[in-house]
Amino acid sequence: MRLLLSIVLAIPLSAAAVDGAKIHWTSTGAAKQAVILVHGWTCDETSWDAQVPVLSQKYRVITLDLPGHGKSDPPKDGKFSMIGFARAVEAVRAEAKVDKVVLVGHSMGTPVIREYARLYPKHVAGLVPVDGLLSISTGGSQGKGRAAPNPGAMTGPDGMKAREAMIRGMFTPATPAAVQQHVLKMMLAPPESTASGAMIATFDTANLNDFVSTVPVLGIYAGNSPMANHDTLKKFFPNSEYVQVAGTGHFVMLERPEEFNRLLLAFLGKVKY
C-alpha cells in the first residue's frame, strides 16, 4: 500500500513546454496549497531530494528542471534568460492547475523566482530565496552582492576543470562528502552551452533591476554568504525575514535539511494563499 501511495502521489510529468521546448516537472503530494522548488545553475530537481518527502506531507510540492537542465529541453533558439526560465516555471504552474504558489529558489533560482514575481505577480503567495543572488557587487564586499564570474571560462578544453573548481568553492570543510559527490555529479552533467548560457543569464544586469515585491519573503542564506544580507533583502522585499544557517556552504538545504525544512515549514504556515 505504501509503495502504491508513493506511485500515486509522486508523478513525473512532462506536458509543459515553452516555445516547443519540453519542461520536465514532478508533482508530489495532494494538498491544495502548492510550493514550487526552483533549482540553481547547472543543477536539477534532485537539489530538493531532502525537502520533497517532508514538505509533501502538508503541501503539494512541484519540482522542475529549468530549460537546458536535467531532463528538460534547452531553449529552441539556444538563448538562456531569466525571462525564459520564469516562463518555464509559469508553464509548469499552469499545467499543474494551481493558482497561487510559494516559490523557493536556490542560487540562480533566486533571480528566477524574482523575475517570475515581476511577470506573474497574481500567482505569487510568497518567495523564499535560498543563498541566491539579488545584486552584483561593484567592490566585491560581502553582503552587497557577488561579482560575476567569467562565463567563457566554462567552455573549451579547460571548461570542465573550471566548472569543478567553482563548484568545489561552494563547499565548506563541514559539507558532507555525500552532498559534495551528489552536487558535483549533478552540476557537471549539463553541456557547456548550458553552463555558459545560464551563467550569462544569471549575471545579466537587466535582471538585477530595482523590482520590489511586497509579498511575504523568507531569505535562507549560508553562513558567511557573499550573496546578500538582511539590508539587501529588505531593499527588494520589504516584507521579509532573513536567516543565516551557520556552518553551511552554498547548498544549505542539502547540508542541514532538518533545520532548513523546519524554517521553511514555519514560513509556509504563515503564508496566506
C-alpha positions as CSV (number, residue, x, y, z in Angstrom):
1,M,0.0,0.0,0.0
2,R,2.8,2.4,0.9
3,L,4.5,1.7,-2.5
4,L,1.2,2.3,-4.3
5,L,0.7,5.5,-2.5
6,S,4.1,6.7,-3.4
7,I,3.4,5.9,-7.1
8,V,0.2,7.9,-6.9
9,L,1.5,11.0,-5.2
10,A,4.9,11.4,-6.9
11,I,4.0,11.8,-10.5
12,P,6.6,12.8,-13.1
13,L,5.0,15.0,-15.7
14,S,6.3,16.5,-18.9
15,A,3.4,18.1,-20.7
16,A,4.6,21.7,-20.0
17,A,6.6,23.4,-22.8
18,V,8.0,26.8,-23.7
19,D,8.1,27.7,-27.4
20,G,8.1,24.0,-28.2
21,A,10.8,23.0,-25.6
22,K,9.7,20.4,-23.2
23,I,9.9,21.1,-19.5
24,H,10.2,18.2,-17.1
25,W,8.5,18.5,-13.8
26,T,7.2,16.4,-10.9
27,S,4.3,16.8,-8.5
28,T,4.3,15.2,-5.1
29,G,1.5,15.4,-2.5
30,A,-2.2,16.0,-2.8
31,A,-2.7,19.2,-0.8
32,K,-4.4,22.3,-2.3
33,Q,-1.6,24.7,-1.3
34,A,1.3,24.4,-3.6
35,V,5.1,25.1,-3.4
36,I,7.3,25.2,-6.4
37,L,11.0,24.5,-5.8
38,V,13.4,26.0,-8.3
39,H,17.0,24.8,-8.6
40,G,20.2,26.7,-9.4
41,W,22.8,27.0,-12.1
42,T,23.6,23.6,-13.8
43,C,21.5,21.8,-11.1
44,D,18.2,19.9,-11.4
45,E,15.2,18.9,-9.4
46,T,17.2,16.5,-7.3
47,S,18.6,19.5,-5.4
48,W,15.4,19.2,-3.4
49,D,15.5,15.5,-2.6
50,A,15.7,16.2,1.2
51,Q,12.7,18.6,1.1
52,V,10.1,16.8,-1.1
53,P,9.2,13.9,1.3
54,V,8.8,16.3,4.3
55,L,7.0,19.2,2.6
56,S,4.6,16.9,0.6
57,Q,3.1,15.7,3.9
58,K,1.4,19.1,4.2
59,Y,1.7,20.7,0.7
60,R,1.7,19.9,-2.9
61,V,5.3,20.1,-3.9
62,I,6.3,20.8,-7.5
63,T,9.8,20.5,-8.7
64,L,11.1,21.1,-12.3
65,D,14.2,21.1,-14.4
66,L,14.8,24.5,-15.9
67,P,15.4,24.7,-19.7
68,G,18.7,23.1,-20.6
69,H,19.0,21.4,-17.2
70,G,18.2,17.8,-16.1
71,K,15.6,16.2,-18.3
72,S,14.3,19.5,-19.9
73,D,15.0,20.6,-23.4
74,P,17.3,23.6,-24.0
75,P,15.7,26.7,-25.4
76,K,14.9,26.2,-29.1
77,D,16.9,29.3,-30.0
78,G,19.8,28.4,-27.7
79,K,19.4,31.6,-25.7
80,F,19.1,31.4,-21.9
81,S,17.4,34.2,-20.0
82,M,15.7,34.8,-16.7
83,I,12.5,35.6,-18.6
84,G,12.8,32.2,-20.3
85,F,13.3,30.4,-17.0
86,A,10.4,32.3,-15.5
87,R,8.2,31.3,-18.4
88,A,9.2,27.7,-17.8
89,V,8.0,28.0,-14.2
90,E,4.8,29.5,-15.4
91,A,4.2,26.8,-17.9
92,V,4.6,24.2,-15.1
93,R,2.3,26.1,-12.8
94,A,-0.4,26.4,-15.4
95,E,-0.1,22.7,-16.4
96,A,-0.3,21.7,-12.7
97,K,-3.5,23.7,-12.5
98,V,-2.7,25.6,-9.3
99,D,-3.4,29.3,-8.8
100,K,-1.2,30.9,-6.1
101,V,2.1,29.3,-5.1
102,V,5.1,29.9,-2.9
103,L,8.3,29.8,-4.9
104,V,11.5,28.6,-3.4
105,G,14.6,29.4,-5.5
106,H,18.2,28.2,-4.7
107,S,21.2,30.2,-6.1
108,M,20.3,31.1,-9.7
109,G,16.8,30.1,-8.7
110,T,16.5,33.3,-6.7
111,P,16.7,35.7,-9.7
112,V,14.4,33.2,-11.5
113,I,11.6,33.4,-8.9
114,R,12.1,37.2,-8.6
115,E,11.6,37.5,-12.3
116,Y,8.6,35.2,-12.0
117,A,7.1,37.5,-9.3
118,R,7.7,40.5,-11.6
119,L,6.0,38.9,-14.6
120,Y,3.2,36.9,-12.8
121,P,2.5,38.6,-9.5
122,K,-1.1,37.4,-9.2
123,H,0.2,33.8,-8.8
124,V,2.7,34.5,-6.1
125,A,1.8,34.0,-2.4
126,G,5.3,34.1,-1.1
127,L,9.0,33.8,-2.0
128,V,12.0,32.0,-0.4
129,P,15.4,33.0,-1.8
130,V,18.0,30.3,-0.8
131,D,21.5,31.7,-0.8
132,G,20.6,33.4,-4.0
133,L,21.8,36.5,-5.9
134,L,20.0,39.8,-5.5
135,S,22.6,42.3,-6.8
136,I,26.0,42.4,-8.3
137,S,28.8,43.9,-6.3
138,T,31.0,46.6,-7.8
139,G,33.5,46.4,-5.0
140,G,33.3,42.7,-4.1
141,S,32.4,43.4,-0.4
142,Q,30.4,40.8,1.5
143,G,26.7,41.3,1.6
144,K,26.5,43.8,-1.3
145,G,26.2,41.2,-4.0
146,R,28.6,38.9,-5.8
147,A,31.0,39.7,-8.6
148,A,30.2,38.0,-11.9
149,P,32.3,35.0,-12.9
150,N,33.6,34.6,-16.4
151,P,31.1,32.5,-18.5
152,G,33.8,31.9,-21.1
153,A,35.8,30.0,-18.6
154,M,33.1,27.4,-18.5
155,T,33.7,26.4,-22.2
156,G,36.6,24.9,-24.2
157,P,39.2,22.4,-23.2
158,D,39.6,23.7,-19.6
159,G,35.8,24.4,-19.1
160,M,35.1,21.3,-17.1
161,K,38.0,21.9,-14.8
162,A,36.9,25.5,-14.2
163,R,33.4,24.4,-13.5
164,E,34.6,21.8,-11.0
165,A,36.8,24.4,-9.3
166,M,33.9,26.8,-9.0
167,I,31.6,24.1,-7.6
168,R,34.1,22.9,-5.0
169,G,34.3,26.5,-3.9
170,M,30.7,26.3,-2.8
171,F,31.5,23.7,-0.1
172,T,33.0,24.2,3.3
173,P,35.1,21.7,5.3
174,A,31.9,20.7,7.0
175,T,30.0,19.9,3.8
176,P,29.2,16.2,4.0
177,A,31.1,14.0,1.4
178,A,27.8,12.6,0.1
179,V,26.5,16.1,-0.5
180,Q,29.7,17.0,-2.4
181,Q,29.5,13.9,-4.5
182,H,25.8,14.5,-5.4
183,V,26.4,18.1,-6.2
184,L,29.4,17.5,-8.4
185,K,27.7,14.8,-10.4
186,M,24.6,16.9,-10.8
187,M,26.3,20.2,-11.7
188,L,28.9,18.7,-14.1
189,A,26.3,16.9,-16.1
190,P,24.8,19.7,-18.3
191,P,26.6,20.6,-21.5
192,E,28.9,23.6,-21.7
193,S,26.2,25.5,-23.6
194,T,24.0,25.4,-20.5
195,A,26.9,26.2,-18.2
196,S,27.9,29.3,-20.2
197,G,24.4,30.4,-21.2
198,A,22.8,30.1,-17.8
199,M,25.8,31.9,-16.2
200,I,25.4,34.8,-18.6
201,A,21.7,34.9,-17.9
202,T,22.2,34.9,-14.1
203,F,24.5,37.9,-14.1
204,D,22.8,39.9,-16.7
205,T,22.3,43.3,-15.1
206,A,19.0,43.7,-16.8
207,N,17.6,41.0,-14.5
208,L,19.1,42.5,-11.3
209,N,16.9,45.6,-11.5
210,D,15.0,47.6,-9.0
211,F,11.9,45.5,-8.9
212,V,10.4,45.4,-5.4
213,S,7.8,42.9,-4.2
214,T,5.8,43.2,-1.0
215,V,4.8,39.5,-0.8
216,P,6.0,37.6,2.3
217,V,9.6,36.6,1.9
218,L,12.0,34.3,3.8
219,G,15.6,34.5,2.9
220,I,17.6,31.5,3.9
221,Y,21.4,32.0,3.5
222,A,24.5,30.1,4.1
223,G,26.9,31.0,6.9
224,N,29.1,33.9,5.7
225,S,27.3,34.1,2.4
226,P,28.6,36.5,-0.2
227,M,25.2,36.6,-1.9
228,A,23.1,39.0,0.3
229,N,22.5,40.3,3.8
230,H,19.3,41.5,5.5
231,D,19.6,45.1,4.3
232,T,19.9,43.9,0.7
233,L,16.9,41.6,1.1
234,K,14.8,44.4,2.7
235,K,15.6,46.7,-0.2
236,F,13.9,44.4,-2.7
237,F,11.5,42.6,-0.3
238,P,10.3,44.9,2.4
239,N,8.1,42.2,4.0
240,S,11.0,39.8,4.5
241,E,12.7,37.7,7.2
242,Y,16.4,36.8,6.9
243,V,18.1,33.7,8.4
244,Q,21.7,32.6,8.1
245,V,22.4,28.9,8.8
246,A,25.8,28.9,10.5
247,G,28.4,26.5,9.3
248,T,26.9,25.8,6.0
249,G,28.1,26.1,2.4
250,H,26.0,27.1,-0.6
251,F,23.8,24.0,-0.6
252,V,22.1,24.9,2.7
253,M,19.1,22.6,2.1
254,L,21.2,19.6,1.5
255,E,23.8,20.2,4.2
256,R,21.3,21.0,7.0
257,P,18.0,19.5,5.7
258,E,16.2,19.2,9.1
259,E,16.9,22.9,10.0
260,F,16.1,24.1,6.5
261,N,12.8,22.2,6.5
262,R,11.9,23.5,9.9
263,L,12.5,27.1,8.8
264,L,10.6,26.6,5.5
265,L,7.6,24.9,7.1
266,A,7.3,27.6,9.7
267,F,7.3,30.3,7.0
268,L,4.8,28.4,4.8
269,G,2.5,28.1,7.8
270,K,2.2,31.9,8.0
271,V,1.6,32.5,4.3
272,K,-1.9,33.3,3.1
273,Y,-2.6,31.7,-0.2
